[in-house]
Amino acid sequence: MSGTGWLTIGAFARLTRLSPKALRLYDGLGLLPPARVDPTNGYRYYSSDQVERARLVAWLRRLGMPLALIRRVCALDGPAAAGEVRAFMARVEADLVARRDLAGFLVDHLSRREPTVTSTPSNPSHPPAPPPLEVRAAALTDPGLVRDRNQDAACADPRVIAVADGFGPRGGPASAVAIEALRHAGTEGIREGDLLNILQDAVDRAREAVREAASGSAPRAIGTTLTAMLWSDTGPALVHIGDSRAHLLRDGELRLITRDHTVVRAMVEEGRITAEEAESHPQRSLLVKALADGADPAPDLRLHEARTGDRYLLCSDGLSTVVPEAELHRVLAGVPEPKDAVRELVGLANAAGGPDNIACVVADVRKPRARAA
């Protein structure tokens, strides 16, 4: 410390566990400027009052927080800063879940890949490929009891199951063209290793088709959600953007396998409101991601491990917001045929008032039936 009570950059670095190089960087970014700079020699001096801020910067960097966000956090008071940290970690954890799913698939996929060594009949070089899967599905849409138009769309093709919830004055065409882009992808030759690339291309085509359908309208006035699964012989890839949902019934347990891209969902994850408060929040239908101009266009995109006996439900919020999960579980677990299950689910939504359009797909994963010789 100098005779005037200032901390030199070296002393401040030792006290805060930040390197002099990092301190110079943070000074250049305006994040942690020195309290005083000697006008003659340019030496930087820091005040003891800056120690707490410097330590906060160091902790936030250890979290992996980008510098631009750190600058914002440091400018806020305690509760607001804490909220930003919670929000950042919620995003990190959501990204980690998606990465974990992809990593799990890749571990399984690479474990089955043929080694480069030559095999012999008595010493096979790799385990047999998993048996192919067949999807038997049914789709149904309904306008509900309040809306005068049906802007939801759904499909249940051998390679594609999907739902889309259109919004705006031409939301019906928007959802229809999004579904059609996915159906086109399902007609292409699909190899397991190509699934994600094919699905990303399909989403890009869907986004462009929605943009063309919305031509001349105000930004974000027209768009659609999209939740879909594209299947190869051994399993699916999942794409999701918006607040339609995908559920999986496996071994008697029903679980949600998508995350709503809504303002209130982000608020729940950040700890700003409770899940109960979210159900009646005035912004519960406000999307942060959708296939629409001005909205975040990045979908959740991942490979998914399917098993024989799995049952999937894809649905728009016209079903999920009015039919309790216990009722969804009862129908999915108790109604054997997909076509009967979708009819009963739509009936439940209308019995609850049918306040919105309804779209749903129920899909069963089965072993392929033996072909006649």
Steps between C-alpha positions, in 0.01 A plus 500: 500500500631845415546778751169659395297188591447369147551134403739437213379274222723219633370533855141520379552194282630297795213614721224422250655194328475678165812516285643838394423395141134444589486834683631679193237325286219593738625859505490514121143369503390749763412213732754569773689825436770600751411767753801706395749505213829686549508771231878479471583131479153349435514269804160372609390523862194346659296580811415249773136586427539321165596165650143372538412585137820337376428181692146495358644529149736209572215282631279578202781415260538165674132438419585556134289816479584718199660837573210700357262333745745543788504873432121506528496293820758725665288806424193359681405499866518177699155343432502595130855368458399175670211467255737538204727228640201267546386569146847432360528170686153395382616548141823311570309209654254484209792490257666229710187283480500527120872419487452203733229358274722537195800352681295199610391436144854536366639258758241244394548574129881478512486182707319332212713642220703249305870504597762546232659161571400208281267250660493126462198271530632358828591841640241761400633853514182667625167415661198455276307813405192573709172382354310753289204683651156569358276790600125468496334837555178699469450876483195719562431873506189685616403870510376474858183669621603868500720576198335546161804370310730203546864611468654182643646229277624146560630201310562133571707363215720188517813719530362821654270584788443870562273769640505875425299779660461800267433853620407828338260576215659232278606260772326209326717519188808552719443179696410311183818594312714417803349153517541454126873579523538221756294259291724568202804411714333172589482398135877517459732206558589524869811356657547512876808722478317752278197555724603827661623654174181402318287638781693828516458541123128432538469763774683751281257427217206532740626837625535631146156369405345672803679822408352484151154426639533805726622729222362852544395447862643668807800323660399211729134551401501164324687187599476154645639265759639166386558178691593197293689172487674372187569126500769278359466121528672499839372816666388862478632852515289762677450863400313743722433872492217678683253370757357188339619194689631145467433241770642149533318212668757232587461215747180657630658839576404814308757776469535822305799492263479859371538838667252782435659801331284755682561806714337343806701177469819704506368689804432173684848367420653826621305481829299816434160328520375159607363232268154561652523874428605425142170321430302825534767751401377754239807432283475120511450477122775747407766313301872573506567253217289426193516471123424869447686813398643678801489194727798288605510239222735245662314174571584234754644227279621167629515129439277282715519137602175316433407153623243246395190563709548878527200722438535867405251784526565819305243774560430871474426709807128472422526157660780534756366815669152364571544124551687401819804277468325227698230484231759493222665208677170316544416519130849420374539205734148366458392549138681247278446645152657840410195604295271442800742675735514823294119510479466465875765764568331752272171419670651574841628838380157595368333372817726744689362790295706466179640855530759450226574296190615147578758284323638170619688195376529169682775270372595148607844346444483139393706231338428477126244243408636207306439528127328219316730290286 
